[in-house]
Amino acid sequence: MTPPRRLTVLDPRTAALPVRPPAFATEDREEDDHFHDECGIFGIFGHAEAANMAYLGLHALQHRGQESAGIVTTDGQQLYAHRSMGLVQDAFGEAQLSKLPGRVAIGHVRYSTAGGSHVKNAQPFAVDYARGSMAVAHNGNLTNAEEVRQELEAKGAIFQSTSDTEVLVHLVARSTQVAVEDRIVEALSHVRGAYSLLFMTEDTLIAVRDPMGIRPLCLGILPGSREAHVVASEPTSFDLIGAEYVRDVEPGEMIILEPGGMRTARLPEKAEPKMCVFEYVYFARPDSALGGRSVYEVRKALGRSLAREHAVEADVVIPVPDSGVPAALGYATEMGVPFEMGFIRSHYVGRTFIEPQQTIRHFGVRLKLNPVSSLLKGKRVVVIDDSIVRGTTSRKIVKMIRDAGAREVHLRISSPPTQWPCYYGIDTPTRRELIASSHTTDEIARYVTADSLGYLSLEGMLAAVAGAPPAEAEGLKHRYCHACFSGDYAIPFTPSTRKPSRVAGV
């Protein structure tokens, strides 16, 4: 007997339409020369306005993904889903939110990587299967997803997306276990990688973090109700909805939220925790706290360490906004040099723009940043940024500072050279595209036309993140994932060999 359909998808026609990636995110990707996190996740259980709360929670996580957004809710009987390309405020309005009833919701914001910028890859995924309905939202990357997918396809599985998250959907659906948490545990036993996951059935929300805890996940509660719990990639989303931070979800922990209350379980796999260190350097919002450490204070500490390692005679210290601001404050304080906002950032840059036919010098960067000439003219300037990826943007920034009249430009980076791709949920170029993988610091300095260039050492970064003395830095290497800097990969990975889809619009 075929079970009744329990999943309602809003605006289903959008799923069949080919979606052209925004020009700003593809053709001009070089102008946005930073690493990008794949996504942010948010879940709430036991609140009368679950969809609205998820909408607000995703707003606070928008920095983790800007290409698509989605929310799935349940009223205890069936699931309701809406996914769309674009920012949260573009994807959801009153009309969409009013059609997402229920006291439980999970949400997702995404920055596309290999999966492609298409609505079919937007999350949360929501499906009907033999045991009911299920939705899943994922932050991270399954490093063996390709080989597991091939095994499933050989057994007759048909995939609707190119996302590694869909592999989990198939594994859960194929499990012979009875309880949903046991099916999830069995599914996760077949995969490896970095993940923070939210699963939702008609009446249950389950949060789980990988055994190493590479990607962040935290737990909160809404005052006035012992039942209303929230889970999210960062606690900054709790602040917006008035929730109280309780604790981080522990590596390898599963939190089950159901009508009877909350309970926890552990994944069978044991591993040494290795939080992603780049969360502290760049990804997380500065007003978040991860692992008990204020991200803002960590970034100031990174700047202070950078000043101790790479001091230089200067008249002013400026950041590349917004991510470089706390580190620049720390550097300036340690050096006793004035801090100034030497760049003004436009916060109204859309996802697309029309470039004039007559090329404007440094157009892509100038669209977002403009130097304050009165602060820079005739000055020895130290400019602080969080990282250099390809070097293209750094080169343009240095030239803009010189064009503004600076006498000297010294570039300082509050992390080590990024020499290796990340396979654990961060969008990084290939190793060949990472300038530090094939060039010395002096060569990079010449390329970006800086008078000098200094990177924070791995030891200095780890000590600042942990709040430990520099002498203890060597003993901290096992506590964090720093593969993008060191090449020390904690989890094996299988490079994708999948050929592009031949289906139009994919």
VEXNUMI-215533 format. One record per atom (N, C-alpha, C): x, y, z. Coordinates in steps of 0.05 Angstrom, whole numbers, plus 5000, padded with zeros to 4 digits. Layout:
XYZ
...
END
This chain:
501749765000
500050005000
501850255000
501250434982
502850684979
502050875001
503950975017
503251165038
502451435026
500651585039
499851845029
502252035030
502152225011
504252425010
503952615034
506152655048
506052815072
507753065070
508853115046
510653345042
509353545023
509153795032
508154005015
510354195008
510854234982
512954404972
511654654960
512354884969
511355134958
512655194931
511055314913
512055394887
513655174873
512554944869
514154724858
515154774830
513954964815
514855014788
517755124786
518655254808
521355364807
523455144806
522854904815
524754694815
525454594787
523754654768
524254554740
525554764723
525855004733
526955214717
529955234719
531455244696
534355294698
534855564711
536655574729
537355814743
540155904735
540456134724
543156234717
544556344741
546956254747
548456364770
548856664767
548756814790
549257094788
552057154778
552257354761
554857424750
556957494772
555957624793
557757704814
559057454828
557657234828
558556994842
560156814824
560256864798
561656674780
563756814763
562856974744
564657104726
566557284741
565557414761
567257594777
568157484803
568157214806
568957084830
571757174839
573457244820
576157344826
576157594843
574157764840
573958004856
573057944884
572057714889
571257634916
573157424926
575657504929
577857324933
578157244962
576157104973
576156995000
575256704998
575856555019
574656305023
571756345030
570056155024
567256165031
566355915045
564755945066
563555715079
561155635062
560655375062
558455275045
555755355056
555355365081
552655405091
552455465121
550055535129
549355555157
546655425161
546255305185
543755165191
542555275217
539855255218
538355345241
535955165245
535455085270
533054925276
531755015302
529054995303
527555065327
525354865332
525054785356
523054585364
521254695386
518654685382
516754745403
515955045405
515855185382
515055465383
512855515363
510855675371
508455725355
509055865329
511256025328
512056165304
514756055294
514855795291
517355665283
518455775257
516755805237
517755895211
518856185212
517456355227
518456635230
521156635245
521356475266
523856455281
526156355264
525556155247
527556045229
528456265209
526556415199
527256635181
529156835194
528656915218
530357095233
533056965239
533056715247
535556575252
537356565228
536156515205
537656505180
538756775172
537256985178
538357255174
541057295188
541157195213
543657235228
545857055219
545256855202
547256675191
547756735161
546756955151
546957015123
549857025113
551657105130
554457115122
555656845115
554356625123
555356355117
554456255090
552656395077
551656305051
549656505039
550156585015
548456795003
547056714977
547356464968
546356394942
543556264943
542856134965
540156024967
539356004997
536855985001
535755955028
533255775027
532855635049
530555465051
529655415079
527055365083
525855295109
523955065104
523954865122
522054655123
520754645151
518154625152
516754615178
515054365179
514154295203
512154075207
510054165227
507654075221
505454125240
504753875256
506553675255
506053425269
504853215251
503853295228
502653105210
504053085183
505053315173
506453315148
508453545148
510253535128
512353735124
511553935103
512454185107
511954405088
514654525082
515254565056
517954655048
517854885028
519755055031
520155265011
523155325009
524155314984
526955364979
527055554955
529155734955
529355924933
532256014931
532956104907
535556234903
535456514915
537756614923
537956884933
538256904963
538257144974
538457195002
535857125017
536057105043
533757025060
531457215055
532057475055
529857675053
528657665025
530057565005
528957534978
527357284975
528257074989
526956814987
524356795002
524056955024
521756935041
520457195046
517857195042
516257425050
513857315067
512057495073
509857415090
508157195076
507957205050
506357005036
507556725039
510156705036
511456445038
511456345067
512056515086
512156435114
509456345124
507356475115
504656405124
503756125115
505156015095
504555745085
506455535096
507855605118
509655425131
508755395160
506655245165
505555215193
507155025210
506655025235
507754835253
509554955275
510254785294
511854875317
514754775315
515554665292
518254565288
519154655260
521654745258
522654845233
525654805232
526754745208
529554755203
530054935179
532255075179
532955255157
535755235148
536355345125
539055315113
539655555095
542055655096
543155845077
545555715064
545955755039
547955605024
549755785006
552255715006
554155814986
554955584969
554455584944
554955344927
557855304922
558655044920
561354964912
561054784888
561954534890
561854354868
559054284860
557154304879
554454234874
553054414854
554054664850
552954844831
550755024843
550455254831
548655454840
545955414827
544355224837
541755154826
539855104848
537255154843
535255114864
535054824872
535654634854
535454354860
537454284883
539654434886
541554384906
541054544932
539054724931
538354874955
537354684977
537854755002
536954595024
535154755042
533754625061
533854335068
532554165046
533653915043
532353715026
529953605042
527753565029
525353445041
524153235023
523653005034
522752775018
520652615032
519052475017
517352265027
518751995022
518551815041
519651545036
517851345052
518651095051
516850885061
516050925091
517851045107
517351075135
516151345143
515551505123
514351765129
515651985112
516152215125
517452445112
519852525128
521752645114
524252725127
525452965113
526653145128
528153365117
530853375130
532853465115
535653475125
536953735116
538453855134
540154095128
542954035137
544954115121
547654025125
549654255122
551454285141
553754465139
556254285140
557754285119
560254125118
560553995091
562053775092
562653625067
563153335074
561953155060
562452865063
564752795043
566952715054
569352685037
569252435020
567552245027
567352005010
564551984997
563252214994
560552214982
560552104954
562552154938
562652064911
562551754909
564251624925
564351334923
561751214935
560651324956
558151224967
555851264947
555851494933
553851544913
553951344891
556351274882
556651084860
555650804869
556150734894
555150484905
552050484905
550850704914
547950724915
546750714887
547950854868
546950854840
547150574828
549250424835
549450154825
547249974835
546050054858
543849904870
541150014862
541150204843
538550304833
537750574843
539250704861
538550964871
538551174849
536651354850
536551574831
536751834846
538652004839
539252254853
537952484838
536852674853
535652914841
537453154842
539653144856
541453374859
544353274856
546253464856
549053394857
550253444884
548653494904
549653544931
550353284946
552453294962
553253064977
551153004999
549553205007
547553165027
545452955019
544852944993
542752754984
543652464989
546252414990
547252144997
546152065024
546152245043
545052175070
542152105069
540652245052
537752195050
537351905041
538851815021
538651535011
539451335033
541651395047
542551205067
540551175090
539351395099
537351385120
534951225110
534051275085
531751135074
532150835072
534650755066
535250475062
535750325088
536150465110
536750335136
534450155145
535149935157
533149745168
532549795197
533849995209
533350055237
530550165241
529450145265
526650235270
526550525278
528050595299
528050875309
529551055290
528551305286
529751485267
532651545274
533251585301
535951645308
537851405302
536851165304
538450935297
538950915267
536950995251
537351005222
539451215214
539451435228
541351645223
544151555231
544451425254
547051315263
548151115242
546350935233
547250745213
548050885187
546651085178
547351235154
550051365157
550551495180
553051635185
555351445187
554851195193
557050995195
558250935167
556851005146
557750955118
559251195106
559251425120
560451665109
562651765128
564451925116
566452065132
566552355123
567552515140
567752805133
567052985156
566653235150
565853435170
562953505166
561453495188
558553555185
557353655211
555653845208
553553915228
550953875213
549153715224
546753635210
544253685227
542053755213
539453765225
537653575209
536353385222
534353215210
531653275223
529553265207
526853315217
524953115205
523252995223
521052825214
518452975221
516152835220
513652965226
513453075254
514952955273
514753045301
517353055316
519653035302
522253025315
524253195301
526053325316
528353465305
530853345317
532753275301
535253145310
537553315300
539353395318
541853535311
544153345317
546153345299
548453175303
550953305291
553153275305
555753395297
557753175294
559553205274
561452985268
563352935291
564552705293
566152625316
568452815322
569452955301
571653145306
570653425312
568153475307
567053745312
568253955295
568853895270
570254085252
568454325247
565954275240
564054485235
562554555261
561854805266
560654885291
557654815293
556654785317
553854755322
553354805352
551254955358
550755025386
547854995393
547254985419
544554935429
543755175446
541155245443
540055465459
537155395467
536055575483
533255535493
531955805494
529355805488
527756055490
526556085518
527056295532
525956335559
522956325559
521856215581
518956205583
517755945573
519355775562
518355515553
520555315555
520055105570
522054895574
522354725549
520354745531
520354575507
521754705483
521754965482
522755115458
525755115458
526954945442
529854935439
530655025411
533055125409
534155215383
536955105380
537655045355
540354955348
541155115323
543755185322
544655355300
547655335297
548555415273
551455415268
552955605286
551755825293
553056025310
551056135330
551856205354
550056315374
549056595368
550356725349
549356995342
546456995333
545556765321
542756745313
540956735337
541856655360
540256645384
539556925393
541557105391
541157385401
538757515387
538457465361
536457605346
533657525354
533257275362
530557175370
530157165400
532157255415
531857265444
532256995458
533656815445
534256555457
536856575473
537056395493
539456385510
541256165501
543856225498
545856025492
546055835515
545955575510
546355375531
549155255530
549955155507
552555035503
553054965474
555554905468
556154785441
555154495441
554254405418
553754125414
556553995413
556953785428
559553655430
560153495405
562753475398
563453305375
562453015379
561152915359
560052645360
557452625376
556252845383
553752845399
551352865381
549252725389
546652745376
544652845396
543253055389
541053165406
538453105393
536652975407
534052895398
531853065412
530453225396
528253395407
525653275397
523953195416
521453055410
519253145429
516753075425
514653165443
515153105472
516552895479
517052835507
519352985519
520753155503
522953315514
525553265498
527753325510
530353305497
531953075509
533352925493
535252725502
537652725483
539852615493
542352615477
543352325473
544952295453
546252035447
548952095435
550651895433
553351925422
553651745398
555051845377
555851675355
557851475364
557851235353
559751035362
562651105357
563151245335
565951315328
567151515348
569551455356
571051635374
573251775358
573652025364
575752175350
576552415368
578952515363
579952745377
578752995365
577453175381
576253415369
578253585354
577253695332
578953865315
577254085302
576554285318
574954505308
576454645285
575054735265
576154885243
577255155253
579855195250
581055435261
580255685244
579555635219
578855865202
576155985209
574555845225
572055965235
572756215252
574956195267
575756415284
577056635267
578556565247
579956755231
578056925213
576056795201
574456935181
571456865181
570756605182
567956525176
565956625196
566256575221
564256645241
563956945244
561557035251
561157315256
562757395281
563857635282
565457705305
563957715331
561257745330
559657755354
558857475364
559857265350
559356995359
561456905379
560856685393
562856545410
562856255402
565156145398
565455865390
567455735409
566655495419
568455355437
569055515462
567155685471
567655845495
569356095490
570156145466
571956375459
570456585442
570556835450
569457055435
570957075409
569657065386
570957085360
572257365357
570857575366
571957845365
574557865380
574657765405
577057775421
579257605409
578557375397
580657215384
581857365361
580257505345
581357645322
583157885331
582458015353
584258215364
586858095372
586757855385
589157715394
590857635370
589557555348
591057495323
592557735314
591357975315
592758215307
595058285325
594758245352
596958295370
599258105365
598657855360
600857665354
602257735327
600657825308
601757905282
603658145286
602958335303
604758565308
607358475321
607258285339
609658185352
611458045332
610257905313
611857755294
612757925270
611258135263
611858285239
611358585244
612958695262
612858985267
614059135244
613159385240
614259555219
613759845226
615660025220
615160305224
612860405207
610860525220
608560605205
607260845218
605560985203
604061215213
601161155219
600060945206
597260875209
596860585203
594860465217
594060185212
591160185203
590660055180
587860055170
587159755164
584559695166
583659425159
582459415131
582359175120
580659125098
577959045110
575959215108
573359155121
571858945106
570158795121
569658825150
571358635166
572258415154
573458195168
576058265181
577458465170
580058535181
580058735204
577758835212
577559045232
578658965259
577658745272
578758675298
581758625299
582758485278
585658425277
587258685275
586158875259
587559135256
587559285282
585359275297
585359395323
587459285342
587659015341
589658885358
592558955350
593058965323
595659035313
596359325321
594459515317
595059795323
595559835353
593959705370
594359725399
597059625407
597859385396
600459275403
602759445394
602459575371
604559735359
604560025370
602360115382
602060385390
601860575367
600660485345
600260645320
597260705317
596560935308
593761005305
592260805286
589860735294
588060575278
586060765264
585660715238
583760875223
582260695203
579860765197
578260625176
579060745150
581260655138
582260755113
580760685089
578960485091
577060415070
574260445080
572460545063
569660545069
568360335052
566860155064
565659935050
562759995043
561959935019
559159955011
557759705020
555559735034
553959515043
551459475025
551459595002
549159584985
549859464958
551959304957
552759174932
551058934928
549658924905
547958694899
549558464890
548158244883
549458004874
550258034845
549158224830
549958274803
550458574799
551958644779
552358924772
553058944743
552659184732
553259234704
555859394703
557959264691
560559394689
560559574664
561459824667
561559994643
563459894622
562759944597
564459854575
567159984576
567360234583
569960364587
570960284615
572960104616
573759984641
574660194661
573660174685
574460344708
576560194723
578660334731
580960214745
579960084771
580559824775
579859664798
576859664803
575259654782
572459684784
571159504805
571759244803
570459054821
570859104850
573359174857
574059234885
572859504893
573059704875
571959964881
568959964886
567659774874
564759744878
564159704908
565959564922
565559504950
567259674969
569659754961
571459904978
572360164965
572560374981
573660624971
575560744992
578060804985
579860915004
579261205013
579961265037
579661535047
582361675044
582661825023
585261935015
586462115037
584762265051
585862445071
587262305094
586562055099
587861895120
590461755110
590761735084
592861575073
595061735059
594461965050
596362125034
598862185050
601162105038
603762155050
604461975074
602761775080
603061615104
604461345097
605761235118
606660955117
604360785128
603160625111
600660495118
601160195122
600060095144
599859805147
596959725143
596459545124
593759455118
593559165127
591359105142
590958845154
588758695140
589258445131
587158275120
587358005133
585157845130
585157585143
586557365128
586757395101
588057185085
588557295057
590257145043
590757185014
590156915001
588456924981
587756674967
589256664940
588256804920
589656814895
591557054893
591057254909
592757494909
591657714891
589557654876
588557854857
587358094871
585758044891
584458264906
586558424922
588358284935
590458424951
592058614933
592658524909
594158694890
592658954884
590058924880
588459164873
588159344898
587859234921
587659394946
590159554951
592459424948
595059564952
595259794932
594559744907
594759954886
592760184892
590460124903
588560334910
589660514932
590960384952
592260544974
594460724963
596060614944
598160784932
596861014916
594760944901
593461154885
592361374903
591661304928
590661504947
592861674960
595361614952
597561784961
599361674982
598961414990
600661305011
603561295003
605361345022
608261345016
609361055016
608360895035
609060615037
606560455043
606460205033
604260025039
605359755048
604759685073
605759435085
603259255090
603259025078
600958845080
601458635101
599658605120
599858415141
597358235142
597857965144
595657775142
595457625169
592957625181
592557515208
592157205208
593357075188
593356775187
595856695171
596556445173
598856345157
598156335127
600156295110
599556265081
597756025076
595656075060
593755865053
594855715028
595755465033
597155315013
595755065004
593554995018
592254735012
589254775010
587854634992
584954644991
583754525016
581254615022
579754485044
577754295032
577454055044
575453865035
573353815057
573054005076
571353955098
569154165101
568254275078
565954455079
566654745073
568954795062
569755065054
570255075024
569255275011
569755314983
572455434978
574355274969
577055364964
577755304935
579555464923
580555394897
582255144898
583055044875
584954834874
587654924884
589454734891
592054814902
593554984882
593254924857
594655074836
593855374836
591455434844
590455714845
591255864870
592155724891
592855854915
595755964912
595956224913
598556344906
600756264925
600156214951
602156144970
603155854967
601755694951
602655414947
605055394928
605555604913
607755594893
609555844893
609056024912
610656264913
611556324941
613956434944
614856514970
613456774979
613856845004
612657095015
613757335000
616357334994
617557554979
616357574951
615957354938
614857354911
611957454912
610457374932
607657474934
607657774940
609457864956
609758154962
610158314936
611958214920
612458344894
610058344876
608658114876
606258094859
604058294868
603658314894
601458504903
602558784905
605058824899
606459094899
606559224926
606659064948
606959164975
609959214981
610459414998
613259455007
614259225024
612459105039
613058865054
610558705059
610858445064
608658265069
609358085093
607558065112
608057885135
605557715141
605857455142
603757275151
604157195180
601957165194
602057055221
602956755219
604656675237
605556395237
603256215247
603555955240
601555755249
601555745279
603855755292
604055745321
602755995334
603256235321
602056475332
599056475329
598056375307
595156355304
593856165324
595055935328
593855735346
593855835375
596055975383
596256075410
594056295414
593656465394
591656675397
588856555398
588256355382
585656235382
585056095408
587055965420
586655825445
586855995469
587856245465
588356425488
590656325506
592656195493
594856075507
597456235501
599456215519
602056335513
603356215488
604856375473
606156275449
607856025454
608955995477
610655765483
609155505483
606455515486
604855275486
603655205459
604355365438
603055335412
603455065400
605854955403
606454695391
604554475401
603854495426
602054295437
599154335430
598454545415
595754605407
594954505380
596954405365
596454335337
594354115334
594253935353
592353715352
589453795358
589054035369
586454125378
584754245356
585954325334
584554465313
585154345286
583254375267
583754305239
585054555226
587454525215
588854735202
590054635175
588554455163
589554325138
590054525116
588454735114
588854935092
591455085095
592655085119
595255215123
597555015124
597054785135
599254595140
599254345121
596954295108
596654045092
596253795109
595753835135
595353615154
592353545154
591553365136
588753285134
588053075154
586153125171
585352945192
583552715182
582052775160
580152585149
580852525120
581052265112
581552205084
579352305066
580052365041
578152465022
578552334995
576352324980
576352214953
575652434933
577552514917
576952724897
574752634878
572952824871
570752764854
571652704826
570552504813
571052434785
568552444769
566352554781
563852554767
563852744744
562752644721
562452804697
560152994700
560253224687
557953414688
555353274677
553153354689
550553244681
549953324652
548553144638
547753204611
544853294609
543553334633
540853424633
540753724631
539153834613
539054124610
538154264635
539454484641
538754644664
540054554690
541654344689
543054234713
545754364715
END
